[in-house]
């Protein structure tokens, strides 16, 4: 039975990917941060799902989980690592606290690095393990190619994931381990619906406050109208199983809008986005 590790398996893309892989005969190890989520997923997914209790920024906990997975594999390779866990921090760069920016990068960039270093040997970098080489799927975003105001920290983290994945794929050719990027647009996941919990009152006297309110409302809309997480899970499955997968899969609700954004001159796109959010200079 092929085995896959998924970080951030409790909800959203991680949950949908775990379910799809289990339905298709995989054994799944999924990371969660609470015992309650671990118990819930055991009940939802059954015997072929094993929860791993760690925060992706907690290196000792991730390494301990990797040792547990190694023991469970019993000398076989891991078929895949899906670096999915992530958060979205909102706020303008000029006023977003460095601690908040740091937290965004710790979870979305350092977390995948920690997980890759911990589980990478199990994918086949360790020559003592037997079986086919595994693959890494990195969950990026359309924000990995295009930045949006008020979500600059998130966009920076996903741009970093794009560069990390490109370099890592070429490094791991040494071991025959592939790295695939899955970069969705808006998805119906809690990462966006949690925008309701974002306290923007601290920016009330900021010139960015109106734009931040508009962006918060847009994030809430994404949480209810975005792509089903199951659509993203299908792309992850393709990345893990196709004989010759693409290096990058992008799936978006409105491909025409994305195409227009890619074809428009950057200055024109700047003006369109700025006008939409009320960021044009005031007379």
C-alpha positions as CSV (number, residue, x, y, z in Angstrom):
1,X,0.0,0.0,0.0
2,X,1.4,3.4,-1.0
3,X,1.8,5.9,1.8
4,X,1.6,9.7,1.7
5,X,2.1,12.4,4.3
6,X,-0.1,15.5,4.2
7,X,0.5,18.6,6.3
8,X,-2.5,20.5,7.5
9,X,-5.0,17.7,7.0
10,X,-7.8,18.8,9.4
11,X,-9.7,21.0,6.9
12,X,-9.8,22.4,3.4
13,X,-7.4,21.1,0.7
14,X,-5.6,18.9,3.2
15,X,-8.8,17.1,4.3
16,X,-10.1,16.7,0.7
17,X,-6.7,15.3,-0.5
18,X,-6.6,12.9,2.4
19,X,-10.1,11.6,1.6
20,X,-9.4,11.2,-2.1
21,X,-6.2,9.3,-1.5
22,X,-7.8,7.1,1.0
23,X,-10.6,6.4,-1.3
24,X,-8.1,5.4,-4.0
25,X,-6.2,2.9,-1.8
26,X,-3.5,5.0,-0.2
27,X,-2.5,5.0,3.4
28,X,-2.4,8.6,4.7
29,X,-0.5,10.2,7.5
30,X,-2.0,13.6,8.1
31,X,-0.7,16.4,10.4
32,X,-3.1,18.1,12.8
33,X,-2.4,20.5,15.7
34,X,-4.9,19.3,18.2
35,X,-5.9,15.9,19.8
36,X,-9.5,16.8,19.0
37,X,-8.8,17.0,15.3
38,X,-6.8,13.8,15.5
39,X,-9.7,11.9,17.1
40,X,-12.2,13.5,14.6
41,X,-10.2,12.5,11.5
42,X,-9.7,8.9,12.9
43,X,-13.4,8.6,13.0
44,X,-14.0,10.2,9.6
45,X,-11.3,8.4,7.7
46,X,-10.9,5.0,9.3
47,X,-7.9,2.6,9.8
48,X,-5.8,3.7,6.9
49,X,-5.5,7.2,8.3
50,X,-2.9,8.0,10.9
51,X,-2.9,11.5,12.5
52,X,0.5,13.1,13.2
53,X,0.3,15.7,15.9
54,X,2.5,18.7,15.1
55,X,2.7,22.3,14.1
56,X,4.8,22.6,10.9
57,X,7.0,25.3,12.6
58,X,7.9,22.9,15.5
59,X,10.9,21.2,14.1
60,X,11.4,18.7,17.0
61,X,7.8,17.6,16.7
62,X,8.0,17.2,12.9
63,X,11.2,15.2,13.2
64,X,9.6,12.9,15.9
65,X,6.6,12.4,13.5
66,X,9.0,11.5,10.7
67,X,10.5,8.8,12.9
68,X,7.1,7.4,13.6
69,X,6.3,7.3,9.9
70,X,9.7,5.6,9.2
71,X,8.8,2.9,11.7
72,X,5.4,2.4,10.1
73,X,6.9,2.1,6.6
74,X,8.9,-0.8,7.8
75,X,11.8,-0.3,5.3
76,X,9.7,0.9,2.4
77,X,9.7,4.4,0.8
78,X,7.1,7.0,1.2
79,X,5.1,7.7,-2.0
80,X,4.5,11.3,-1.4
81,X,4.7,14.4,0.8
82,X,2.1,17.1,0.3
83,X,3.2,20.4,1.9
84,X,-0.2,22.0,2.3
85,X,-0.4,23.6,5.8
86,X,-0.6,27.4,5.6
87,X,-2.2,30.6,6.9
88,X,-3.1,33.9,5.3
89,X,-2.1,37.2,7.1
90,X,-3.6,40.4,5.9
91,X,-2.4,44.0,6.2
92,X,-0.4,46.7,4.3
93,X,3.4,46.3,4.3
94,X,4.0,49.8,5.8
95,X,1.9,49.0,8.9
96,X,1.9,45.2,9.2
97,X,3.9,44.2,12.3
98,X,7.2,42.4,11.6
99,X,6.0,39.7,14.0
100,X,2.9,39.1,11.9
101,X,5.0,39.0,8.7
102,X,7.4,36.6,10.4
103,X,4.6,34.3,11.4
104,X,3.3,34.2,7.8
105,X,6.8,33.2,6.5
106,X,7.4,30.7,9.4
107,X,4.2,28.8,8.6
108,X,4.1,29.0,4.8
109,X,7.8,28.8,4.0
110,X,9.9,27.5,6.9
111,X,7.2,25.0,7.7
112,X,7.5,23.2,4.3
113,X,11.3,23.3,4.5
114,X,11.2,21.6,7.9
115,X,8.7,19.0,6.6
116,X,10.7,18.4,3.5
117,X,14.0,17.9,5.5
118,X,12.2,15.6,7.9
119,X,10.3,13.4,5.4
120,X,12.5,13.8,2.3
121,X,14.8,10.9,3.2
122,X,11.7,8.6,3.4
123,X,10.9,9.5,-0.2
124,X,14.0,7.8,-1.4
125,X,16.9,10.0,-0.5
126,X,17.8,7.4,2.1
127,X,19.3,4.5,0.0
128,X,18.5,2.0,2.8
129,X,14.8,2.2,2.0
130,X,13.3,0.0,-0.7
131,X,10.6,0.9,-3.3
132,X,9.8,3.5,-5.9
133,X,10.9,7.1,-5.3
134,X,8.3,9.4,-3.9
135,X,7.2,12.9,-4.9
136,X,6.7,16.2,-3.2
137,X,3.6,18.3,-4.0
138,X,3.9,21.9,-2.9
139,X,0.6,23.8,-2.5
140,X,1.2,27.3,-3.8
141,X,-1.3,29.8,-5.1
142,X,-2.1,32.1,-8.0
143,X,-0.6,34.6,-5.5
144,X,2.7,32.9,-6.1
145,X,2.8,34.6,-9.5
146,X,0.7,37.8,-8.8
147,X,0.7,40.0,-5.7
148,X,-2.5,41.5,-4.4
149,X,-2.7,44.6,-2.0
150,X,-3.3,43.9,1.6
151,X,-2.2,40.3,1.3
152,X,1.4,41.0,0.5
153,X,2.8,38.8,3.3
154,X,0.8,35.8,1.9
155,X,1.9,36.6,-1.7
156,X,5.5,36.9,-0.6
157,X,5.2,33.4,1.1
158,X,3.8,31.8,-2.0
159,X,6.3,33.5,-4.3
160,X,9.0,32.0,-2.0
161,X,7.3,28.5,-2.4
162,X,7.5,28.8,-6.2
163,X,11.2,29.6,-6.1
164,X,11.9,27.0,-3.4
165,X,10.0,24.3,-5.4
166,X,11.9,25.1,-8.6
167,X,15.2,24.8,-7.0
168,X,14.3,21.8,-4.9
169,X,13.1,19.9,-8.0
170,X,16.5,20.3,-9.6
171,X,18.3,19.3,-6.5
172,X,16.3,16.2,-5.9
173,X,16.9,14.9,-9.4
174,X,20.0,13.4,-7.8
175,X,17.7,10.9,-6.0
176,X,14.9,10.6,-8.6
177,X,12.4,12.5,-6.4
178,X,10.1,14.9,-8.3
179,X,8.6,18.1,-7.0
180,X,5.3,19.4,-8.3
181,X,3.6,22.7,-7.7
182,X,-0.2,22.9,-7.4
183,X,-1.3,26.5,-7.5
184,X,-5.0,27.1,-7.0
185,X,-7.0,30.3,-7.2
186,X,-9.7,31.0,-4.7
187,X,-10.8,27.8,-2.9
188,X,-13.6,27.2,-0.4
189,X,-11.4,26.7,2.6
190,X,-11.2,28.1,6.1
191,X,-8.0,30.0,5.3
192,X,-10.3,32.6,3.7
193,X,-13.5,32.2,5.7
194,X,-11.4,33.0,8.8
195,X,-11.2,36.5,7.4
196,X,-14.2,37.2,9.6
197,X,-12.0,36.7,12.6
198,X,-9.4,39.2,11.4
199,X,-9.5,42.3,13.6
200,X,-8.9,45.3,11.4
201,X,-9.7,47.9,14.1
202,X,-6.1,48.6,14.6
203,X,-5.9,50.1,11.2
204,X,-8.9,52.4,11.7
205,X,-6.8,55.5,11.5
206,X,-4.8,54.2,8.6
207,X,-5.2,55.5,5.0
208,X,-5.3,51.9,4.1
209,X,-8.3,51.1,6.2
210,X,-11.0,51.4,3.4
211,X,-8.9,49.1,1.1
212,X,-8.4,46.7,4.0
213,X,-12.1,46.5,4.6
214,X,-12.8,45.8,0.9
215,X,-10.1,43.1,0.8
216,X,-11.5,41.5,4.0
217,X,-15.0,41.4,2.4
218,X,-13.5,39.9,-0.7
219,X,-11.7,37.2,1.3
220,X,-14.9,36.3,3.0
221,X,-16.5,36.0,-0.4
222,X,-13.7,33.6,-1.5
223,X,-14.5,31.4,1.4
224,X,-18.0,30.8,0.1
225,X,-17.7,31.0,-3.7
226,X,-14.2,29.6,-4.4
227,X,-13.4,26.3,-6.0
228,X,-14.3,23.1,-4.1
229,X,-11.2,21.7,-2.3
230,X,-11.9,18.4,-4.0
231,X,-10.9,20.0,-7.4
232,X,-7.5,20.8,-5.9
233,X,-7.2,17.3,-4.5
234,X,-7.5,15.9,-8.0
235,X,-4.6,17.9,-9.1
236,X,-2.6,16.7,-6.1
237,X,-3.5,13.1,-7.0
238,X,-2.3,13.8,-10.6
239,X,1.0,15.2,-9.4
240,X,1.6,12.1,-7.2
241,X,0.6,9.4,-9.6
242,X,0.9,10.4,-13.3
243,X,3.9,8.9,-15.1
244,X,4.9,12.3,-16.4
245,X,3.3,15.0,-14.4
246,X,3.6,18.7,-15.2
247,X,5.9,20.7,-13.0
248,X,3.1,23.1,-12.1
249,X,-0.7,22.7,-12.1
250,X,-2.9,25.8,-11.8
251,X,-6.6,25.7,-11.3
252,X,-8.8,28.8,-11.0
253,X,-12.5,29.6,-10.9
254,X,-12.2,32.1,-13.8
255,X,-9.4,31.2,-16.3
256,X,-10.3,34.2,-18.5
257,X,-9.7,36.6,-15.7
258,X,-6.3,35.0,-15.0
259,X,-5.4,35.1,-18.7
260,X,-6.3,38.8,-18.9
261,X,-4.2,39.5,-15.8
262,X,-1.2,37.7,-17.4
263,X,-1.6,39.5,-20.7
264,X,-2.2,43.1,-19.5
265,X,0.8,45.4,-19.0
266,X,1.7,45.4,-15.3
267,X,1.1,49.2,-15.0
268,X,-2.4,48.7,-16.4
269,X,-3.1,45.9,-14.0
270,X,-1.8,48.1,-11.1
271,X,-4.3,50.8,-12.0
272,X,-7.2,48.4,-12.3
273,X,-6.5,46.8,-8.9
274,X,-5.8,50.1,-7.2
275,X,-9.0,51.6,-8.5
276,X,-11.0,48.6,-7.4
277,X,-9.7,48.9,-3.8
278,X,-9.6,52.7,-3.6
279,X,-5.9,52.9,-3.6
280,X,-5.6,55.5,-6.4
281,X,-4.1,58.9,-5.3
282,X,-6.7,61.3,-3.9
283,X,-6.8,64.8,-5.4
